[in-house]
Amino acid sequence: KAGVTQTPRYLIKTRGQQVTLSCSPISGHRSVSWYQQTPGQGLQFLFEYFSETQRNKGNFPGRFSGRQFSNSRSEMNVSTLELGDSALYLCASSIPSGNTDTQYFGPGTRLTVL
Amino acid sequence: AQTVTQSQPEMSVQEAETVTLSCTYDTSESDYYLFWYKQPPSRQMILVIRQEAYKQQNATENRFSVNFQKAAKSFSLKISDSQLGDAAMYFCAYRKGGSEKLVFGKGTKLTVNP
């Protein structure tokens, strides 16, 4: 079974631009979560989608948004990029099946904002 | 809010020896799950081991085992017979029951010396 895939793997943008990242979960997984990983702040939860609905949201500004499609693929969008948005963005998918599920991570998208 | 603390930013171990990574957490919830994830350099985050809070027995996965002290809110990872491939960042994570959101510690960088 194919793992979680994320595209693109690397991105370079300039301040003020916007960016869209994509995540395809493992087949059969319906929950997708997004995390931002930086050296200073570590891994921080952005949001989680299940059945096309945002179920949980982390403490990030409104410039960070996401959505999920009917095939469970998810996208996250960052508008008006700032230098501090440079990070590794990870997505994770799970079934979920009550409390017994495990989250599987993708390889991440490395975003650099110049 | 739940917090996860890893007090050892870096650890090193000789190949074939045993090392223990520490993790403490803070929560008022009774239903939760604890995880150790491994992130090798420039590679994908993978699950090492998980522990359900309601289980008294410590989880084990081959050379990996945990020491779960619920009252002390401590969740350490023991790696036995360390191998060069164990070198990675190790993250302790917490998840509340019924939620997909993971709360991560800052991580411990493990070096394995030949």
gemmi code that builds the backbone of each chain (N, CA, C; Angstrom):
import gemmi

chains = {
    "A": [
        ("LYS", (0.862, -1.183, 0.000), (0.000, 0.000, 0.000), (0.895, 1.228, 0.000)),
        ("ALA", (0.610, 2.180, -0.843), (1.428, 3.379, -0.927), (1.280, 4.192, 0.344)),
        ("GLY", (2.362, 4.884, 0.712), (2.336, 5.705, 1.914), (1.752, 7.065, 1.639)),
        ("VAL", (1.874, 7.949, 2.616), (1.404, 9.319, 2.473), (2.357, 10.056, 1.527)),
        ("THR", (1.807, 10.726, 0.564), (2.644, 11.484, -0.371), (2.337, 12.966, -0.259)),
        ("GLN", (3.384, 13.755, -0.426), (3.232, 15.203, -0.366), (3.924, 15.825, -1.571)),
        ("THR", (3.263, 16.803, -2.140), (3.853, 17.522, -3.270), (3.632, 19.009, -3.111)),
        ("PRO", (4.575, 19.832, -3.567), (5.911, 19.411, -3.997), (6.785, 19.087, -2.795)),
        ("ARG", (7.936, 18.573, -2.997), (8.839, 18.274, -1.888), (9.600, 19.524, -1.457)),
        ("TYR", (9.860, 20.404, -2.392), (10.592, 21.628, -2.083), (9.938, 22.805, -2.807)),
        ("LEU", (9.946, 23.936, -2.124), (9.363, 25.151, -2.678), (10.165, 26.352, -2.222)),
        ("ILE", (10.395, 27.267, -3.133), (11.004, 28.541, -2.769), (10.059, 29.642, -3.213)),
        ("LYS", (9.682, 30.492, -2.284), (8.769, 31.591, -2.565), (9.358, 32.873, -1.977)),
        ("THR", (8.781, 33.987, -2.386), (9.194, 35.277, -1.824), (8.079, 35.821, -0.934)),
        ("ARG", (8.462, 36.710, -0.049), (7.503, 37.324, 0.881), (6.321, 37.920, 0.120)),
        ("GLY", (5.158, 37.726, 0.653), (3.958, 38.285, 0.065), (3.237, 37.342, -0.889)),
        ("GLN", (3.952, 36.332, -1.370), (3.308, 35.368, -2.271), (2.433, 34.413, -1.467)),
        ("GLN", (1.700, 33.590, -2.189), (0.935, 32.541, -1.529), (1.402, 31.192, -2.060)),
        ("VAL", (1.091, 30.148, -1.305), (1.557, 28.825, -1.694), (0.489, 27.794, -1.336)),
        ("THR", (0.416, 26.740, -2.131), (-0.498, 25.630, -1.869), (0.290, 24.338, -1.830)),
        ("LEU", (0.105, 23.594, -0.760), (0.772, 22.316, -0.593), (-0.277, 21.222, -0.642)),
        ("SER", (0.127, 20.054, -1.154), (-0.831, 18.966, -1.321), (-0.401, 17.734, -0.544)),
        ("CYS", (-1.387, 16.991, -0.078), (-1.143, 15.769, 0.669), (-2.141, 14.705, 0.240)),
        ("SER", (-1.613, 13.565, -0.160), (-2.475, 12.422, -0.495), (-2.302, 11.361, 0.583)),
        ("PRO", (-3.374, 11.038, 1.296), (-3.253, 10.079, 2.396), (-3.156, 8.650, 1.896)),
        ("ILE", (-2.854, 7.775, 2.815), (-2.860, 6.348, 2.515), (-4.274, 5.958, 2.105)),
        ("SER", (-4.386, 5.070, 1.132), (-5.693, 4.637, 0.652), (-6.544, 4.106, 1.809)),
        ("GLY", (-7.756, 4.642, 1.901), (-8.645, 4.222, 2.978), (-8.604, 5.122, 4.204)),
        ("HIS", (-7.590, 5.959, 4.300), (-7.503, 6.902, 5.420), (-8.359, 8.125, 5.125)),
        ("ARG", (-9.103, 8.561, 6.118), (-10.020, 9.678, 5.904), (-9.664, 10.920, 6.705)),
        ("SER", (-8.714, 10.788, 7.606), (-8.297, 11.951, 8.391), (-6.920, 12.395, 7.941)),
        ("VAL", (-6.772, 13.685, 7.741), (-5.478, 14.265, 7.382), (-5.188, 15.425, 8.336)),
        ("SER", (-4.010, 15.381, 8.923), (-3.570, 16.455, 9.817), (-2.331, 17.108, 9.232)),
        ("TRP", (-2.160, 18.377, 9.515), (-0.999, 19.129, 9.041), (-0.206, 19.662, 10.229)),
        ("TYR", (1.123, 19.629, 10.091), (2.022, 20.128, 11.119), (3.092, 20.993, 10.469)),
        ("GLN", (3.519, 21.994, 11.237), (4.646, 22.832, 10.823), (5.837, 22.468, 11.708)),
        ("GLN", (6.978, 22.217, 11.081), (8.187, 21.887, 11.857), (9.266, 22.916, 11.591)),
        ("THR", (9.693, 23.598, 12.643), (10.783, 24.569, 12.557), (11.789, 24.275, 13.655)),
        ("PRO", (13.051, 24.692, 13.467), (14.062, 24.449, 14.509), (13.711, 25.144, 15.827)),
        ("GLY", (13.086, 26.299, 15.746), (12.803, 27.053, 16.965), (11.560, 26.599, 17.704)),
        ("GLN", (10.496, 26.342, 16.982), (9.215, 26.003, 17.601), (8.923, 24.508, 17.619)),
        ("GLY", (9.724, 23.732, 16.899), (9.473, 22.295, 16.853), (8.277, 21.963, 15.973)),
        ("LEU", (7.576, 20.918, 16.342), (6.419, 20.457, 15.586), (5.146, 21.045, 16.178)),
        ("GLN", (4.426, 21.777, 15.345), (3.191, 22.407, 15.814), (2.033, 22.015, 14.921)),
        ("PHE", (0.929, 21.702, 15.557), (-0.283, 21.277, 14.860), (-0.951, 22.460, 14.189)),
        ("LEU", (-1.274, 22.277, 12.897), (-1.971, 23.322, 12.147), (-3.472, 23.085, 12.144)),
        ("PHE", (-3.887, 21.966, 11.572), (-5.311, 21.618, 11.534), (-5.478, 20.174, 11.115)),
        ("GLU", (-6.711, 19.684, 11.318), (-7.058, 18.325, 10.949), (-8.369, 18.331, 10.183)),
        ("TYR", (-8.416, 17.531, 9.136), (-9.625, 17.387, 8.325), (-10.075, 15.945, 8.325)),
        ("PHE", (-11.391, 15.792, 8.374), (-12.007, 14.475, 8.311), (-13.303, 14.616, 7.536)),
        ("SER", (-13.461, 13.788, 6.525), (-14.654, 13.836, 5.685), (-14.961, 15.261, 5.238)),
        ("GLU", (-13.928, 15.920, 4.742), (-14.016, 17.255, 4.130), (-14.340, 18.364, 5.132)),
        ("THR", (-14.284, 18.065, 6.424), (-14.609, 19.060, 7.445), (-13.408, 19.267, 8.359)),
        ("GLN", (-13.150, 20.521, 8.673), (-12.076, 20.798, 9.628), (-12.589, 20.486, 11.026)),
        ("ARG", (-11.905, 19.561, 11.705), (-12.371, 19.139, 13.026), (-11.594, 19.811, 14.150)),
        ("ASN", (-10.388, 20.221, 13.848), (-9.542, 20.775, 14.891), (-8.576, 21.761, 14.249)),
        ("LYS", (-8.230, 22.785, 14.979), (-7.370, 23.824, 14.434), (-6.372, 24.247, 15.488)),
        ("GLY", (-5.123, 24.436, 15.067), (-4.093, 24.907, 15.972), (-4.075, 26.423, 16.045)),
        ("ASN", (-3.094, 26.941, 16.742), (-3.018, 28.372, 16.996), (-2.167, 29.069, 15.944)),
        ("PHE", (-2.675, 29.141, 14.752), (-1.992, 29.804, 13.637), (-2.903, 30.886, 13.079)),
        ("PRO", (-2.287, 31.921, 12.488), (-3.103, 33.005, 11.936), (-3.962, 32.542, 10.765)),
        ("GLY", (-4.921, 33.360, 10.417), (-5.864, 33.017, 9.361), (-5.232, 32.879, 7.979)),
        ("ARG", (-3.970, 33.307, 7.866), (-3.271, 33.139, 6.577), (-3.086, 31.654, 6.232)),
        ("PHE", (-3.159, 30.838, 7.238), (-3.029, 29.393, 7.045), (-4.429, 28.788, 6.930)),
        ("SER", (-4.674, 28.134, 5.826), (-5.983, 27.523, 5.638), (-5.808, 26.173, 4.953)),
        ("GLY", (-6.846, 25.407, 4.966), (-6.770, 24.095, 4.343), (-8.114, 23.654, 3.843)),
        ("ARG", (-8.096, 22.544, 3.155), (-9.349, 21.932, 2.747), (-9.095, 20.467, 2.442)),
        ("GLN", (-10.171, 19.722, 2.377), (-10.057, 18.309, 2.044), (-11.092, 17.983, 0.995)),
        ("PHE", (-10.710, 17.152, 0.074), (-11.586, 16.778, -1.027), (-12.282, 15.454, -0.727)),
        ("SER", (-13.228, 15.115, -1.574), (-14.025, 13.914, -1.338), (-13.188, 12.632, -1.395)),
        ("ASN", (-12.024, 12.681, -2.046), (-11.157, 11.490, -2.098), (-10.146, 11.498, -0.946)),
        ("SER", (-10.351, 12.380, 0.023), (-9.536, 12.536, 1.236), (-8.229, 13.276, 1.009)),
        ("ARG", (-7.871, 13.554, -0.214), (-6.685, 14.384, -0.445), (-6.905, 15.751, 0.187)),
        ("SER", (-5.812, 16.324, 0.680), (-5.932, 17.603, 1.373), (-4.922, 18.595, 0.810)),
        ("GLU", (-5.288, 19.839, 0.885), (-4.378, 20.915, 0.528), (-4.325, 21.906, 1.669)),
        ("MET", (-3.166, 22.516, 1.831), (-3.095, 23.650, 2.743), (-2.545, 24.848, 1.973)),
        ("ASN", (-3.035, 25.991, 2.322), (-2.671, 27.221, 1.637), (-2.137, 28.222, 2.658)),
        ("VAL", (-1.057, 28.878, 2.275), (-0.553, 29.966, 3.108), (-0.526, 31.214, 2.240)),
        ("SER", (-1.241, 32.230, 2.660), (-1.276, 33.467, 1.881), (-0.331, 34.491, 2.512)),
        ("THR", (0.029, 35.480, 1.729), (0.899, 36.571, 2.186), (2.071, 36.028, 3.003)),
        ("LEU", (2.902, 35.256, 2.356), (3.997, 34.579, 3.028), (4.920, 35.539, 3.759)),
        ("GLU", (5.371, 35.081, 4.933), (6.347, 35.804, 5.735), (7.591, 34.942, 5.869)),
        ("LEU", (8.713, 35.608, 6.199), (9.969, 34.860, 6.343), (9.830, 33.739, 7.363)),
        ("GLY", (9.070, 33.991, 8.407), (8.889, 33.006, 9.474), (8.071, 31.791, 9.071)),
        ("ASP", (7.513, 31.809, 7.882), (6.753, 30.650, 7.416), (7.666, 29.578, 6.834)),
        ("SER", (8.946, 29.897, 6.693), (9.908, 28.901, 6.217), (9.927, 27.739, 7.199)),
        ("ALA", (9.665, 26.553, 6.699), (9.519, 25.397, 7.582), (9.360, 24.139, 6.749)),
        ("LEU", (9.387, 23.016, 7.452), (9.003, 21.742, 6.864), (7.544, 21.519, 7.236)),
        ("TYR", (6.710, 21.330, 6.255), (5.289, 21.099, 6.499), (4.995, 19.612, 6.294)),
        ("LEU", (4.524, 19.006, 7.351), (4.248, 17.577, 7.350), (2.747, 17.327, 7.380)),
        ("CYS", (2.328, 16.331, 6.642), (0.953, 15.897, 6.822), (0.968, 14.453, 7.306)),
        ("ALA", (-0.077, 14.100, 7.991), (-0.212, 12.756, 8.541), (-1.629, 12.268, 8.285)),
        ("SER", (-1.757, 10.998, 7.991), (-3.105, 10.466, 7.759), (-3.388, 9.314, 8.717)),
        ("SER", (-4.675, 9.133, 8.976), (-5.116, 8.014, 9.793), (-6.510, 7.626, 9.346)),
        ("ILE", (-6.990, 6.513, 9.859), (-8.276, 5.997, 9.347), (-9.431, 6.938, 9.628)),
        ("PRO", (-9.702, 7.457, 10.812), (-9.442, 6.941, 12.148), (-10.474, 5.878, 12.525)),
        ("SER", (-10.119, 5.058, 13.490), (-11.014, 3.978, 13.897), (-11.169, 4.003, 15.402)),
        ("GLY", (-11.760, 5.054, 15.883), (-11.868, 5.213, 17.324), (-10.555, 5.688, 17.873)),
        ("ASN", (-10.054, 5.065, 18.874), (-8.820, 5.518, 19.503), (-7.632, 4.625, 19.196)),
        ("THR", (-7.825, 3.623, 18.344), (-6.747, 2.668, 18.137), (-5.895, 2.974, 16.911)),
        ("ASP", (-6.221, 4.056, 16.228), (-5.503, 4.299, 14.981), (-4.150, 4.948, 15.217)),
        ("THR", (-3.312, 4.801, 14.231), (-1.980, 5.401, 14.242), (-1.906, 6.404, 13.106)),
        ("GLN", (-1.213, 7.490, 13.331), (-0.999, 8.481, 12.282), (0.279, 8.165, 11.522)),
        ("TYR", (0.203, 8.211, 10.212), (1.355, 7.962, 9.351), (1.722, 9.262, 8.653)),
        ("PHE", (3.013, 9.560, 8.690), (3.468, 10.838, 8.169), (4.001, 10.733, 6.746)),
        ("GLY", (3.839, 11.817, 6.008), (4.459, 11.949, 4.706), (5.872, 12.478, 4.839)),
        ("PRO", (6.589, 12.601, 3.719), (7.985, 13.061, 3.754), (8.119, 14.559, 3.979)),
        ("GLY", (7.032, 15.290, 3.822), (7.058, 16.728, 4.070), (7.335, 17.557, 2.826)),
        ("THR", (6.953, 18.818, 2.925), (7.292, 19.825, 1.916), (8.158, 20.871, 2.590)),
        ("ARG", (9.337, 21.071, 2.047), (10.255, 22.088, 2.606), (9.985, 23.408, 1.912)),
        ("LEU", (9.445, 24.359, 2.675), (9.130, 25.681, 2.133), (10.176, 26.692, 2.597)),
        ("THR", (10.757, 27.377, 1.653), (11.700, 28.454, 1.962), (11.110, 29.761, 1.453)),
        ("VAL", (11.015, 30.744, 2.336), (10.489, 32.059, 1.970), (11.638, 33.055, 1.990)),
        ("LEU", (11.879, 33.687, 0.844), (12.991, 34.641, 0.733), (12.493, 36.083, 0.789)),
    ],
    "B": [
        ("ALA", (-3.669, 23.378, 28.865), (-3.227, 22.764, 27.617), (-2.191, 21.675, 27.922)),
        ("GLN", (-2.217, 20.663, 27.085), (-1.268, 19.571, 27.287), (0.118, 19.991, 26.804)),
        ("THR", (1.123, 19.575, 27.533), (2.508, 19.860, 27.137), (3.325, 18.586, 27.246)),
        ("VAL", (4.349, 18.517, 26.410), (5.278, 17.390, 26.403), (6.690, 17.944, 26.495)),
        ("THR", (7.476, 17.411, 27.416), (8.823, 17.917, 27.641), (9.850, 16.812, 27.465)),
        ("GLN", (10.813, 17.073, 26.619), (11.956, 16.182, 26.474), (13.174, 16.961, 26.950)),
        ("SER", (13.740, 16.544, 28.042), (14.778, 17.336, 28.703), (16.169, 17.112, 28.139)),
        ("GLN", (16.317, 16.138, 27.257), (17.634, 15.821, 26.695), (17.669, 16.229, 25.216)),
        ("PRO", (18.244, 17.361, 24.887), (18.300, 17.760, 23.475), (19.141, 16.788, 22.639)),
        ("GLU", (20.197, 16.249, 23.251), (21.070, 15.333, 22.532), (21.494, 14.191, 23.455)),
        ("MET", (21.623, 13.017, 22.840), (22.136, 11.852, 23.559), (23.040, 11.086, 22.598)),
        ("SER", (23.979, 10.344, 23.165), (24.802, 9.478, 22.336), (24.927, 8.125, 23.014)),
        ("VAL", (25.159, 7.111, 22.191), (25.277, 5.749, 22.699), (26.239, 4.975, 21.813)),
        ("GLN", (26.931, 4.025, 22.383), (27.800, 3.158, 21.612), (26.940, 2.060, 20.975)),
        ("GLU", (27.330, 1.704, 19.799), (26.660, 0.608, 19.104), (26.610, -0.615, 20.025)),
        ("ALA", (25.444, -1.283, 20.022), (25.184, -2.498, 20.807), (24.847, -2.220, 22.274)),
        ("GLU", (24.967, -0.985, 22.705), (24.622, -0.665, 24.089), (23.176, -0.174, 24.181)),
        ("THR", (22.773, 0.141, 25.404), (21.394, 0.545, 25.690), (21.340, 2.015, 26.052)),
        ("VAL", (20.307, 2.685, 25.588), (20.122, 4.104, 25.900), (18.660, 4.356, 26.249)),
        ("THR", (18.443, 5.297, 27.140), (17.081, 5.662, 27.549), (16.836, 7.145, 27.298)),
        ("LEU", (15.775, 7.436, 26.577), (15.377, 8.816, 26.297), (14.189, 9.180, 27.192)),
        ("SER", (14.245, 10.367, 27.754), (13.235, 10.775, 28.732), (12.148, 11.653, 28.124)),
        ("CYS", (10.973, 11.544, 28.708), (9.838, 12.358, 28.274), (8.884, 12.501, 29.449)),
        ("THR", (8.464, 13.707, 29.709), (7.392, 13.931, 30.684), (6.284, 14.706, 30.000)),
        ("TYR", (5.096, 14.581, 30.516), (3.955, 15.259, 29.899), (3.033, 15.783, 30.987)),
        ("ASP", (2.202, 16.675, 30.601), (1.258, 17.260, 31.546), (-0.132, 17.230, 30.918)),
        ("THR", (-1.071, 16.633, 31.619), (-2.439, 16.571, 31.139), (-3.370, 16.335, 32.307)),
        ("SER", (-4.593, 16.793, 32.155), (-5.627, 16.506, 33.154), (-6.602, 15.462, 32.613)),
        ("GLU", (-6.337, 14.984, 31.413), (-7.205, 13.986, 30.803), (-6.909, 12.603, 31.369)),
        ("SER", (-7.888, 11.729, 31.319), (-7.679, 10.348, 31.759), (-7.551, 9.404, 30.560)),
        ("ASP", (-8.065, 9.853, 29.416), (-8.024, 9.036, 28.204), (-7.036, 9.667, 27.240)),
        ("TYR", (-5.888, 9.048, 27.092), (-4.891, 9.605, 26.191), (-3.927, 8.516, 25.740)),
        ("TYR", (-3.110, 8.880, 24.758), (-2.159, 7.955, 24.165), (-0.811, 8.659, 24.059)),
        ("LEU", (0.228, 7.876, 24.178), (1.593, 8.403, 24.102), (2.359, 7.667, 23.010)),
        ("PHE", (3.221, 8.399, 22.348), (3.944, 7.854, 21.204), (5.401, 8.286, 21.244)),
        ("TRP", (6.236, 7.456, 20.653), (7.579, 7.851, 20.289), (7.691, 7.730, 18.764)),
        ("TYR", (8.093, 8.841, 18.146), (8.328, 8.876, 16.711), (9.819, 9.085, 16.468)),
        ("LYS", (10.273, 8.528, 15.366), (11.681, 8.651, 14.960), (11.728, 9.391, 13.623)),
        ("GLN", (12.623, 10.370, 13.540), (12.796, 11.120, 12.293), (14.270, 11.098, 11.911)),
        ("PRO", (14.672, 10.172, 11.042), (16.074, 10.140, 10.589), (16.378, 11.390, 9.768)),
        ("PRO", (17.643, 11.729, 9.626), (18.001, 12.928, 8.864), (17.417, 12.894, 7.458)),
        ("SER", (16.698, 13.931, 7.106), (16.110, 14.076, 5.768), (15.216, 12.923, 5.376)),
        ("ARG", (14.668, 12.263, 6.369), (13.779, 11.149, 6.056), (12.474, 11.283, 6.811)),
        ("GLN", (11.582, 10.401, 6.479), (10.223, 10.456, 6.970), (10.116, 10.133, 8.454)),
        ("MET", (9.149, 10.744, 9.122), (8.847, 10.452, 10.512), (8.106, 9.124, 10.581)),
        ("ILE", (8.573, 8.229, 11.427), (7.911, 6.945, 11.557), (7.629, 6.657, 13.028)),
        ("LEU", (6.562, 5.914, 13.252), (6.186, 5.548, 14.611), (7.097, 4.445, 15.121)),
        ("VAL", (7.609, 4.632, 16.325), (8.457, 3.617, 16.962), (7.615, 2.734, 17.878)),
        ("ILE", (6.812, 3.389, 18.725), (6.068, 2.645, 19.724), (4.947, 3.529, 20.266)),
        ("ARG", (3.867, 2.906, 20.732), (2.747, 3.653, 21.300), (2.299, 2.993, 22.595)),
        ("GLN", (1.696, 3.802, 23.448), (1.235, 3.319, 24.745), (-0.141, 3.915, 25.028)),
        ("GLU", (-1.094, 3.066, 25.339), (-2.406, 3.554, 25.755), (-2.361, 3.825, 27.249)),
        ("ALA", (-2.877, 4.947, 27.684), (-2.794, 5.328, 29.095), (-3.524, 4.359, 30.006)),
        ("TYR", (-4.558, 3.697, 29.492), (-5.340, 2.800, 30.342), (-4.647, 1.452, 30.551)),
        ("LYS", (-3.588, 1.205, 29.784), (-2.871, -0.065, 29.923), (-1.722, 0.093, 30.914)),
        ("GLN", (-1.678, -0.784, 31.893), (-0.598, -0.722, 32.876), (0.684, -1.330, 32.337)),
        ("GLN", (0.544, -2.299, 31.440), (1.723, -2.967, 30.921), (2.470, -2.062, 29.962)),
        ("ASN", (3.780, -2.017, 30.119), (4.610, -1.201, 29.244), (4.692, -1.817, 27.854)),
        ("ALA", (4.587, -0.970, 26.827), (4.655, -1.444, 25.451), (6.087, -1.817, 25.075)),
        ("THR", (6.213, -2.816, 24.227), (7.512, -3.209, 23.698), (7.354, -3.503, 22.204)),
        ("GLU", (8.401, -3.166, 21.458), (8.465, -3.465, 20.022), (9.906, -3.840, 19.717)),
        ("ASN", (10.168, -5.131, 19.719), (11.514, -5.620, 19.439), (12.518, -4.982, 20.403)),
        ("ARG", (13.468, -4.194, 19.886), (14.499, -3.623, 20.746), (14.042, -2.364, 21.494)),
        ("PHE", (12.820, -1.930, 21.220), (12.307, -0.695, 21.804), (11.276, -1.014, 22.887)),
        ("SER", (11.412, -0.366, 24.010), (10.439, -0.548, 25.078), (10.260, 0.783, 25.799)),
        ("VAL", (9.136, 0.898, 26.486), (8.881, 2.133, 27.223), (8.739, 1.816, 28.708)),
        ("ASN", (8.996, 2.856, 29.491), (8.722, 2.817, 30.924), (7.663, 3.887, 31.175)),
        ("PHE", (6.429, 3.461, 31.301), (5.302, 4.364, 31.452), (4.941, 4.471, 32.929)),
        ("GLN", (5.168, 5.626, 33.489), (4.852, 5.899, 34.891), (3.707, 6.922, 34.902)),
        ("LYS", (2.480, 6.411, 34.981), (1.318, 7.282, 34.808), (1.220, 8.340, 35.900)),
        ("ALA", (1.431, 7.959, 37.133), (1.305, 8.916, 38.233), (2.347, 10.022, 38.119)),
        ("ALA", (3.516, 9.663, 37.693), (4.594, 10.644, 37.536), (4.515, 11.358, 36.195)),
        ("LYS", (3.614, 10.918, 35.314), (3.484, 11.468, 33.961), (4.826, 11.425, 33.243)),
        ("SER", (5.393, 10.246, 33.253), (6.686, 10.032, 32.631), (6.571, 8.901, 31.615)),
        ("PHE", (7.271, 9.043, 30.519), (7.152, 8.081, 29.406), (8.509, 8.002, 28.716)),
        ("SER", (9.392, 7.154, 29.213), (10.740, 7.079, 28.647), (10.845, 5.933, 27.644)),
        ("LEU", (11.763, 6.087, 26.717), (11.992, 5.095, 25.670), (13.353, 4.460, 25.881)),
        ("LYS", (13.391, 3.135, 25.931), (14.649, 2.415, 26.045), (14.928, 1.701, 24.729)),
        ("ILE", (16.126, 1.946, 24.214), (16.569, 1.278, 22.997), (17.693, 0.332, 23.391)),
        ("SER", (17.474, -0.940, 23.172), (18.474, -1.953, 23.506), (19.258, -2.332, 22.267)),
        ("ASP", (20.511, -2.790, 22.486), (21.337, -3.239, 21.367), (21.319, -2.196, 20.246)),
        ("SER", (21.682, -0.970, 20.559), (21.597, 0.141, 19.611), (22.336, -0.162, 18.312)),
        ("GLN", (21.731, 0.257, 17.220), (22.309, 0.061, 15.906), (22.540, 1.414, 15.237)),
        ("LEU", (23.443, 1.428, 14.260), (23.754, 2.687, 13.580), (22.489, 3.302, 12.970)),
        ("GLY", (21.587, 2.463, 12.522), (20.352, 2.946, 11.917), (19.383, 3.569, 12.899)),
        ("ASP", (19.699, 3.482, 14.188), (18.828, 4.112, 15.191), (19.110, 5.601, 15.323)),
        ("ALA", (20.197, 6.052, 14.723), (20.539, 7.474, 14.802), (19.446, 8.308, 14.146)),
        ("ALA", (18.897, 9.245, 14.901), (17.762, 10.032, 14.406), (17.348, 11.025, 15.486)),
        ("MET", (16.381, 11.882, 15.127), (15.667, 12.675, 16.132), (14.515, 11.826, 16.632)),
        ("TYR", (14.346, 11.804, 17.927), (13.236, 11.066, 18.521), (12.292, 12.060, 19.193)),
        ("PHE", (11.030, 11.928, 18.834), (10.017, 12.829, 19.370), (9.023, 12.044, 20.209)),
        ("CYS", (8.760, 12.553, 21.380), (7.703, 12.030, 22.232), (6.444, 12.820, 21.896)),
        ("ALA", (5.306, 12.144, 21.825), (4.073, 12.834, 21.460), (2.907, 12.327, 22.286)),
        ("TYR", (1.947, 13.214, 22.471), (0.744, 12.952, 23.264), (-0.482, 13.177, 22.398)),
        ("ARG", (-1.470, 12.312, 22.577), (-2.746, 12.527, 21.876), (-3.884, 12.253, 22.847)),
        ("LYS", (-4.785, 13.185, 22.928), (-5.963, 13.006, 23.771), (-6.911, 12.024, 23.100)),
        ("GLY", (-7.590, 11.233, 23.879), (-8.553, 10.304, 23.326), (-9.628, 11.004, 22.526)),
        ("GLY", (-9.966, 10.478, 21.360), (-10.988, 11.057, 20.512), (-10.491, 12.172, 19.626)),
        ("SER", (-9.233, 12.521, 19.719), (-8.661, 13.590, 18.900), (-7.521, 13.029, 18.056)),
        ("GLU", (-7.312, 13.622, 16.895), (-6.179, 13.238, 16.059), (-4.966, 14.142, 16.285)),
        ("LYS", (-5.130, 15.181, 17.077), (-4.053, 16.151, 17.263), (-2.946, 15.572, 18.126)),
        ("LEU", (-1.728, 15.609, 17.600), (-0.554, 15.196, 18.352), (0.138, 16.428, 18.919)),
        ("VAL", (0.529, 16.335, 20.190), (1.344, 17.369, 20.815), (2.731, 16.779, 20.989)),
        ("PHE", (3.727, 17.421, 20.401), (5.077, 16.880, 20.384), (5.985, 17.574, 21.391)),
        ("GLY", (6.969, 16.823, 21.857), (8.080, 17.428, 22.563), (9.058, 18.008, 21.556)),
        ("LYS", (10.106, 18.659, 22.057), (11.085, 19.321, 21.183), (12.034, 18.344, 20.509)),
        ("GLY", (12.080, 17.130, 20.993), (12.898, 16.124, 20.366), (14.240, 15.906, 21.044)),
        ("THR", (14.789, 14.699, 20.859), (16.122, 14.332, 21.330), (16.893, 13.784, 20.139)),
        ("LYS", (18.034, 14.381, 19.885), (18.880, 13.902, 18.787), (19.764, 12.777, 19.309)),
        ("LEU", (19.588, 11.580, 18.764), (20.364, 10.423, 19.195), (21.467, 10.135, 18.181)),
        ("THR", (22.689, 10.061, 18.688), (23.845, 9.682, 17.888), (24.285, 8.301, 18.332)),
        ("VAL", (24.558, 7.433, 17.363), (25.045, 6.093, 17.671), (26.480, 5.997, 17.167)),
        ("ASN", (27.399, 5.754, 18.083), (28.818, 5.693, 17.749), (29.261, 4.257, 17.482)),
        ("PRO", (29.988, 4.047, 16.381), (30.427, 2.665, 16.051), (31.541, 2.192, 16.975)),
    ],
}
model = gemmi.Model(1)
for chain_id, residues in chains.items():
    chain = gemmi.Chain(chain_id)
    for i, (resn, *xyz) in enumerate(residues, 1):
        res = gemmi.Residue()
        res.name, res.seqid = resn, gemmi.SeqId(i, " ")
        for name, pos in zip(("N", "CA", "C"), xyz):
            atom = gemmi.Atom()
            atom.name, atom.element = name, gemmi.Element(name[0])
            atom.pos, atom.b_iso = gemmi.Position(*pos), 0.0
            res.add_atom(atom)
        chain.add_residue(res)
    model.add_chain(chain)
structure = gemmi.Structure()
structure.add_model(model)
structure.setup_entities()
